[in-house]
Amino acid sequence: MVIGDHQRFEGYSLLLCKEHATELSQLSPDFRTAFLRDMAMTAEAVERAFRPDKVNYELLGAGKGRHMHWHIFPRRNGDTPKPGPVWQVQDMNDDRYLPTEE
């Protein structure tokens, strides 16, 4: 698990798959179960630390490197201009959202 490069959504984290795969179906059953358990445990830690109203999960892996990873977005009421996915936010990668020492 790593904290996201930008924290437009405070607590945004990623869980990277330790095996090179693009689909859950490509993982052995035991590894898949462990990966999903790790995702749930990561989300639980984010919930406890940041107290969001909701947590959104997105499993991606079709981009650069084609490597499966979870995006874990803590969500708060009113955190986007209109209700919907985080990807609608234009300033998500603005440097003013870089993590601080805190």
C-alpha positions in Angstrom: 0.0 0.0 0.0 1.2 3.5 -0.8 -0.3 6.9 -0.2 -1.4 8.6 -3.3 1.0 11.2 -4.9 -1.7 13.8 -4.5 -4.2 14.1 -1.7 -7.1 16.0 -3.3 -9.2 13.3 -1.5 -7.4 13.2 1.8 -6.3 9.6 2.5 -6.3 8.5 -1.1 -4.2 5.3 -1.3 -3.2 2.6 -3.7 -2.7 -1.1 -3.2 -0.4 -2.6 -5.8 -0.7 -6.2 -6.7 2.6 -8.1 -5.9 2.1 -10.4 -8.9 2.1 -9.1 -12.5 -1.5 -9.6 -13.7 -4.1 -7.5 -15.3 -7.2 -9.4 -14.0 -8.3 -10.9 -10.7 -9.1 -14.1 -12.7 -5.4 -14.5 -13.5 -4.4 -14.8 -9.9 -4.3 -18.2 -8.1 -7.4 -18.6 -5.8 -5.2 -18.3 -2.6 -3.3 -15.2 -3.8 -6.6 -13.6 -5.0 -8.2 -14.1 -1.6 -5.1 -12.6 0.1 -5.1 -9.6 -2.3 -8.8 -8.9 -1.7 -8.2 -9.2 2.1 -5.3 -6.8 1.9 -7.6 -4.4 0.0 -10.2 -4.6 2.7 -7.7 -4.1 5.4 -6.2 -1.1 3.6 -9.6 0.5 3.3 -10.3 -0.2 6.9 -7.1 1.6 7.9 -8.0 4.5 5.7 -11.5 4.7 7.2 -10.1 4.7 10.8 -7.4 7.3 10.0 -9.5 9.7 7.9 -13.1 9.1 8.9 -14.7 9.6 5.4 -18.4 9.5 4.8 -17.8 6.8 2.2 -14.9 4.9 0.6 -14.8 4.3 -3.2 -12.7 1.4 -4.6 -11.6 1.1 -8.2 -9.5 -1.7 -9.6 -7.4 -0.6 -12.6 -4.6 -2.1 -14.6 -5.0 -1.2 -18.2 -2.7 1.8 -18.2 1.0 2.1 -18.4 2.6 -1.2 -17.4 -0.8 -3.0 -17.4 -0.4 -3.9 -13.7 -3.4 -4.4 -11.5 -3.8 -2.0 -8.6 -6.6 -0.7 -6.3 -7.4 3.0 -5.9 -8.9 3.7 -2.6 -10.7 7.1 -2.4 -12.0 8.4 0.9 -15.1 10.4 0.0 -16.8 13.2 1.8 -20.2 14.8 1.1 -19.6 17.8 -1.2 -16.0 16.8 -2.2 -16.8 17.1 -5.9 -18.6 19.9 -7.8 -21.5 17.5 -8.4 -22.2 14.0 -7.2 -20.3 11.4 -9.1 -16.9 9.8 -9.6 -13.6 11.4 -8.5 -12.4 11.5 -12.1 -14.6 14.5 -12.8 -12.4 16.7 -10.7 -10.0 18.7 -12.9 -7.5 19.6 -10.1 -7.0 16.2 -8.7 -3.2 16.2 -9.5 -2.6 19.8 -8.6 0.7 20.2 -6.6 -1.2 22.0 -3.8 -2.5 18.5 -2.9 1.0 17.0 -2.4 1.3 15.2 0.9 2.9 17.1 3.8 4.9 15.8 6.7 1.7 15.7 8.7 
